[in-house]
Amino acid sequence: MVKKEYVSWEDFENLCQELAKRIKNSGKQIKRVYGIPRGGLPIAVRLSHILDIDLTLDPYMAELIVDDVSDTGGTIPRFFHKGQIVACFHIKKNTEHVPDIWIKEIERDTWIVYPWEESEEPDRKDY
């Protein structure tokens, strides 16, 4: 059975603030952020404001790549390039590719419902 963990807009803001703090503490020079569609886009927009950096639609131009969750880890490897930082709110235990910066590790059977999503998990078998 899949457990659901709901993230409110207030939680979203707190996660963005914490992610921004960890990014600042990384010591890396960040000028542009790219959000992996779909879950990374709201995060990228908010981080661009918090960190006062540009939002880009070109992942190759970004020093920072963000997503909401590293589930199976299948999406993230496509975005590891020279010197880029990859950051996520959540990672699932035993994900194949761990981002450089993340906030919380969750169980494999947990489905995160972010505020921009519907409450039902999609018809997928990869979680």
N, C-alpha and C positions, 0 to 999 in steps of 0.2 A: 504494500500500500504506500502510495506517495504522500508524504507530509507536505503541507503548504505553509510557507512563511510569507506573510504579507509585509510589504515595505510601503509605508505611507509617504506622502509628500514631505512631511517633517523628517522622517527617517532618511529620505533621499537627500535633503539638505544637509543633515548631519553627516551622512556618508561622503557627500561631496566635500564638505569642509575638512573631514579627516583625510580624504584622499589628497586634497590640495596641500595639507600640512605635510604629509609624507613625501609628496612630490617636491615641495620646497626643500625639505630636509635631505633629499637625495643629492643635492649639490649640482645637479645637471642643469645646464642652460636650456630652458624651454621657451621657444618663440611661437610655436604652432601646435595645436591639438587636433587630432582626427578621431571621430567617434565611429566605431564599427556599427554599420546599420544592423539592426534597429536599436537594440538596447544601449549601444554606446553613444548614440546621438544626443539624448537629453543630458547625459553626463558631460560630454564634450562641450556643449553649449554652456552649461553652468560653470564648468572649470575655466572656460575662456574668460568668463566674467570675474570669477574669484581670483584667478592668477593674472588677469589683465594680459592675456595672450590672444593671438589670432586663432580663429576656427578655420580649418582648411578642409576642402573636399577631396584633397589629394593626399593619400596616406604616405606617399614618398616624400612629401614636403614637410611632414610633421615630425617633430622630435618626440612627441607624446601620442601614443595610441591608447584609446580607452574603450572598454566594453563593460557590460553589467556583470556578467558571470563567466567564468571559465568552467564549462560543464564537462564535456569530453575532452576539451582542449584542441578540438579540430580546427577552430577558426583562428586562434591566436598565432600559430606558426606562420601563417601567410603574412603577418605584419611585423615579424622580427627582422629588422634591417639594421644597417650599421648605425650604432649609437642611439637608436630609438629606445624609449622607455615604454613598456606595455603595462597598463594598470587596469585593475578591475575592482569592483566592490566585493564580489564573492568568488571563491573557488570551491569546487567540489572535491572532496577527498579522492585521492588517486587520479586527479586530472593528469593527463599526459604532459601538458605544457603549462608550467606555473608562470604567471606574469611576474614582472619585476617588483611590482607594488600591488598589494591587495589588502583588503580590510578584514574579511572574516572567512574562515573555512567552514563549510557546511557538509552535512552527510550526503551521500550519493542519492538517497531516496527523498531528498527535500527539493520541492519545487518552489522557487522564489517567484512571487507575484509582485512585480513592480507596479507603481501607481499608473503607469501609462498602458498597462496590459489588461486584458480581460482576466477574470478570476479562474477560468478553467485552463488547465494545461493543454497544449496542442496535442494533436494525434501523432506523437513521436515515440520512438522506442530507444532514443539515445540518452536518456537520463537515468 
